[in-house]
Amino acid sequence: MKGGALLLDVGHERGDGWRDRTGRNETNLFLKHQLDMGDAGRLTVTATWVDTRQQLAGELPVDSRGELINLPGGREANWNEDNAGFYKRMATATATYERDLADGLVATTKLHIRQALTSALQGFANEYDPSAGSVTFTGFRVDGNTVTGYGEQQLSWTHGPWQVLGGISAEQVRAHHTEHWTGQLDDTYYYGEQRSILTGQNIDTDAWVTDTQLNAYGRERAYAAYLQVDRTFGPVTLDVGGRYDYFERHVLYGDTTSGGPNGTITPGGTAYDDNAHFSPKASVTWKVTPEVSAYVAYGQGFSAAFGPLWSFRSRQTGLNPELADNVEAGVKGDAFGGLLSGSVTVYRLQRHDLLQVVEVNGVPQTFNTGEQLSQGVELAGSARLDSLVPHLSADVTYGYTEAYWLDDRFVESDTLIQRDFTGKRVQGVPRHTGSVALNQGIPALGLSGKLWVEMFGDYAYDSQNSRVSGGYALWNTTWTWTPPHQDTVDLSLTVRNLFDRKVNLIEADDNGPLGAFPQPPRQILGTVKVRF
């Protein structure tokens, strides 16, 4: 054995948050060991542990224009379940073994396993009625225990202008999910929990019931085989390949309840579906000059469209995977000896066979009818500005995206309202995004700093595009000091939202604005890193 290397990384983060109940407590552990065994190969083993406790503040009520309604506590208040939060404990272990089988032929074996224990408590916002004197939300809790195992065997071969990569993989996911709904269940409320805007106390808690709406055990398996071949012809490289996937899910549902201890019990059942898909890919890259290259690429992606366990219960077999076809072309390069570099990419992403719920003879059914198109251009550039100021550089990005529905027609299964959003913009996607960053190093003092601005254009935040939000810029800066003549300690100071810009992310349903999540004001973070 030629020896190995061991890396241990431990991190802890704690913060009280800026709103009521937005505190965070997280501990991370990362362990990596690399072992070179000479002719026997190379082994890399990693293990991680994460324990996250993130409190969640609820949405704040908004009016029909998406503006915050003035309630006690303002933007910093919390209108949600008392213990709302997200909690996750996850452990992972990965082993990767590489071995040279012959000249240019390498075999790679990967094994991975992880377990995640999660809990999420989150009250879903209800439309606010100012005359009621209370804010209402739907009490909800979901708990999950998910164990995932993954194995992959890969071969790569390089010989002159040829490069070939192929492999097979298998994955199994076992999950147990439970959902509990708590609140008033009657003609007025669906597990509604009311909180007085005068006292902040819950109202009519004696009328609350708790029901188990999901108790499901799921097993999902996926098998794949893939092959990619690269061939270089002088300045041109051709890349073709494909991947075949087979996937299946089997779910066992336990009994569910409605109406509390003396309510209705609905017997459980089982659901099963499987499918397969072949995804092709191809690209051509042309080295125009030693500094400039251009490419054209096509790739297809897919989603099994199984959805969460709760929605799988009424799964109809015969549904196709949701597909995405992406075509892009680009040019990238540098000039003046690397002082300037940049890239331009244009793309067209079309998603089709998206799942839609359609009412047929009074019964909701799911079909592959939705279709969505996203197209645009992305630019990125960097410049070394040492001639102006020593150790100064700049980075610029810009993206233009046009995303809209080619077909989005369905009937809401609960209200039977017919919807048609064909031709509408995809909600939450800005047309314009960009960033500008200045990077400054001062080696004599052990200092490095960055000042950057993130810019977001307008976007429609509801399906019918009745309201548009966005159009803001957030400034940030970060500075790191490493004391001269040592490399064991780093001190960092980061200021986000430097000018304290107030931003609200609007939540909407098909009828319009429903609530808003205020984004953090100016935040100052200090970090100490110690290496040993």
Secondary structure, 3 states (H helix, E strand, C coil): CCEEEEEEEEEEEEECCCCCCCCEEEEEEEEEEEEECHHHCEEEEEEEEEEEEEECCCCEEECCCCCECCCCCHHHCCCCCCCCEEEEEEEEEEEEEEEEEECCEEEEEEEEEEEEEEEEECCEECCCCHHHCEEEEEEEEEEEEEEEEEEEEEEEEEECCEEEEEEEEEEEEEEEEEEEEEEEECCCCEEEEEEECCCCCEECHHHCEEEEEEEEEEEEEEEEEEEEEEEEECCEEEEEEEEEEEEEEEEEECCEEECCCCCEEECCEEEEEEEEEEEEEEEEEEECCCCEEEEEEEEEEEECCCCCHHHHCCCCCCCCCEEEEEEEEEEEEEECCCCEEEEEEEEEEEEEEEEEEEEECCEEEEEEEEEEEEEEEEEEEEEECCCCCCCEEEEEEEEEEEEEEEECEEECCCCCCEEECCCCECCCCCCEEEEEEEEEEEHHHCEEEEEEEEEEEEEECCCCCCCEEEEEEEEEEEEEECCCCCCCEEEEEEEECCCCCCCEEEEEECCEEEEEEECCCCEEEEEEEECC
